Every structure is written in C-alpha cells, then in structure tokens.
Amino acid sequence: MIKRIISLGVLLVMAIFISACEGCSETGNLYELQEAYDNGWLTVEDLKSVVYYYNGGTTFNEEIMGENYMPIPKVPEILDAQTAMWIKQDFKNNYRSNTSINSILIVYLGTYNGLVAVILTVKDNGANPIQIIHEGMVGGVLFKYDNSIKILVWKA
C-alpha cells in the first residue's frame, strides 16, 4: 500500500513538472540571418528562398534571382504547432520577457538545413507606429524590413 502511495506521488510530481514545462524548448536558439550565414548554416540559395517568401516574389533581388526564379519548397509547408510554440517561447525568453506568449505572432518562411526561418512580432494593441524602412545585405541578398522587424532563424 505504501509503495502504491509513493508511486502515485511520484507520478503526480512528474505530471506537474511536465505540464509546467509544456511548450518549453531546452535546446532551441534564435539567430539573425547574418550569423546563420556566417556560420555556414544557410547558403545563398537558402537566403534567396527566405527573401522570396518574405517579399512574395523576387522584389528588390531581381538581378540575382531572375524572372523565373523558383524558391526551395517549404518543407513542411506549414509549421507545426509544437515547433511554433517552442520558437515563441525562445523569443519570449530572449527578446520580450514581459510579453504574453499568446500575443506573439509568427510568420513561417521555410525550413533550411534544419533551421526554421520566421518573422516574430508582438500584437500592437492598436498602436500605429511610424513606418521605418531599413535594409541589410546577407550573402549578396537584399532584405528590406519595416518597423525593425527582422527575419530570424531557429535552430533546435
């Protein structure tokens, strides 16, 4: 009888621990595109595909991509809910600790060599910020962002 009570107690503690850590990622990290490219995790072709999905075409990169550019297909086509939750949790932990995880929005731009390219933003509660456009070049590919949004990659 005592063994049964101890076993139930251990199971209860394990259940509490697992539910408290649900959605947590112990191994994922977010990186900027430049760092991922510099480390050799992303190729120029990967970058072209990321910017293609971000811009909805070859905009700003017509010279290096050409008219008939075909990006690397998104595989998976849609990011699964568990991976999205891990990415949001890492974003919250590293960039926006005061933010509710439910207010973090994620745009999936594809998976390349195991790295998940995403845009992460926080719901703005109706604010109308001034539009600020900035740009950066990574591996010869031009990325233009508005309002300090950046594409990040998540590595599990």
SEKE-365749 format. One record per residue (C-alpha): x, y, z; residue number from 1. Coordinates in Angstrom, 3 decimals. Each point is the difference from the previous one (the first is absolute). Example, Ala and Ser with C-alpha at 12.3 -4.5 7.8 and 13.67 -1.06 7.14 Angstrom:
       c1       c2       c3 pos
   12.300   -4.500    7.800   1
    1.370    3.440   -0.660   2
//
This chain:
       c1       c2       c3 pos
    0.000    0.000    0.000   1
    2.813    2.408    0.877   2
    1.757   -0.811   -3.308   3
   -3.206    0.843   -1.848   4
   -0.310    3.355    1.800   5
    3.654    0.820   -0.714   6
   -0.443   -0.989   -3.660   7
   -3.075    2.207   -0.301   8
    1.882    2.860    1.646   9
    2.905   -0.366   -2.427  10
   -2.411   -0.083   -2.946  11
   -1.755    3.115    1.294  12
    3.289    1.899    0.326  13
    1.025   -1.098   -3.520  14
   -3.353    1.108   -1.420  15
    0.338    3.415    1.640  16
    3.547    0.398   -1.330  17
   -0.973   -1.018   -3.537  18
   -3.037    2.299   -0.114  19
    2.041    2.915    1.396  20
    2.560   -0.471   -2.747  21
   -2.470   -0.628   -2.828  22
    0.985    2.101   -3.016  23
    3.516    0.582    1.324  24
    3.062   -0.531   -2.110  25
    3.212   -0.926    1.702  26
    2.076   -0.185   -3.162  27
   -1.279    2.633   -2.435  28
    1.671    3.319   -0.723  29
   -0.840    2.958   -2.223  30
    2.627    1.483   -2.291  31
    0.126    2.915   -2.400  32
    0.407   -0.860   -3.684  33
    3.521    1.430   -0.167  34
    1.193   -2.208    2.857  35
   -1.601   -3.097   -1.520  36
    1.595    0.790   -3.382  37
    3.408    0.756    1.542  38
   -0.103   -3.324    1.864  39
   -0.735   -1.857   -3.241  40
   -3.460   -1.081    1.129  41
   -1.720    1.821   -2.874  42
    1.096    0.202   -3.640  43
   -0.623    2.806   -2.484  44
   -2.734   -2.169   -1.552  45
   -1.626   -0.352    3.423  46
    0.127    3.787    0.445  47
   -1.551    0.558   -3.420  48
   -2.872   -2.298    0.907  49
   -0.517    1.699    3.364  50
   -0.164    3.468   -1.602  51
   -2.240   -1.356   -2.776  52
   -2.564   -1.233    2.548  53
    0.375    3.192    2.053  54
   -0.581    2.317   -2.973  55
   -2.431   -2.231   -1.846  56
    2.336   -0.069   -3.000  57
    3.346    1.272   -1.238  58
   -0.597    3.657    0.981  59
    3.275    1.875    0.712  60
    2.041   -3.028   -1.188  61
   -1.010   -0.286   -3.656  62
    3.609    0.225   -1.201  63
    1.251   -3.000    1.969  64
   -3.196   -2.063   -0.173  65
   -1.198    0.603   -3.551  66
   -3.544   -0.118   -1.352  67
   -0.598   -3.736    0.317  68
    1.456   -0.555    3.450  69
   -1.422   -3.004    1.833  70
    0.609   -0.008    3.773  71
    0.803   -3.088    2.006  72
   -3.405   -1.481    0.903  73
   -1.134    0.446    3.594  74
    0.280   -3.355    1.742  75
   -2.065   -0.216    2.031  76
   -2.370    2.305   -1.827  77
   -1.552    1.135    3.292  78
    1.847    0.191    3.313  79
   -1.336   -2.448    2.581  80
   -1.527    1.386    3.188  81
    2.603   -1.499    2.363  82
    2.966    1.487   -1.875  83
   -1.784    3.352   -0.214  84
   -0.527   -0.080    3.782  85
    3.684   -0.785    0.630  86
    1.061    2.875   -2.259  87
   -2.412    2.414    1.694  88
    1.268   -1.076    3.421  89
    3.625    0.577   -1.033  90
   -0.947    3.420   -1.416  91
   -1.770    0.888    3.243  92
    2.935   -1.199    2.111  93
    2.678    1.790   -2.043  94
   -1.668    3.112   -1.396  95
   -3.358    0.797    1.602  96
   -0.151   -1.362    3.552  97
   -2.962    2.230    0.958  98
   -2.113   -1.261   -2.916  99
   -2.736   -2.578    0.207 100
    0.771   -2.942   -2.256 101
   -3.519    0.336   -1.431 102
    0.795    3.490   -1.314 103
    2.993   -1.189   -2.047 104
   -0.773   -0.403   -3.693 105
    2.093   -2.260   -2.198 106
    0.401   -0.043   -3.786 107
    1.674   -3.137   -1.342 108
    2.388    0.448   -2.947 109
    1.275   -3.566   -0.386 110
    2.472   -2.450    1.496 111
    3.550   -0.100   -1.346 112
    2.602   -2.504    1.160 113
   -1.970   -0.488    3.209 114
   -0.338    3.747    0.696 115
   -3.501    1.450    0.083 116
   -0.224    3.497   -1.536 117
   -2.648    2.175    1.655 118
   -1.186    3.518    0.622 119
   -1.090    0.558    3.593 120
   -2.067    3.014    0.991 121
   -2.088    0.973    2.970 122
   -3.622    1.143   -0.306 123
    0.066    3.769    0.140 124
   -3.197    0.662    1.991 125
   -1.184    2.476   -2.629 126
    3.120    2.172   -0.045 127
    0.915    1.595   -3.312 128
    3.810    0.201   -0.059 129
    1.899    2.165   -2.483 130
    1.085   -2.063   -3.010 131
    3.782   -0.317    0.025 132
    1.596   -1.906   -2.859 133
    3.459   -1.428    0.462 134
    1.935   -2.422   -2.113 135
    2.830   -2.446    0.280 136
    2.024   -2.145   -2.334 137
    0.738   -3.609    0.932 138
    1.986   -2.167   -2.434 139
   -0.723    2.479   -2.802 140
   -3.767   -0.247    0.590 141
   -1.847    3.225    0.887 142
   -2.475   -0.062    2.892 143
   -2.225    3.039    0.614 144
   -1.894    0.175    3.273 145
   -2.528    2.381    1.443 146
   -0.370    0.998    3.651 147
    3.085   -1.901    1.179 148
   -1.504   -3.367   -0.951 149
    2.713   -2.502   -0.777 150
    0.035   -3.502   -1.306 151
    1.507   -2.387    2.517 152
    0.879   -3.659   -0.274 153
   -0.644   -2.503    2.754 154
    2.354   -2.886    0.476 155
   -1.187   -2.908    2.126 156
//
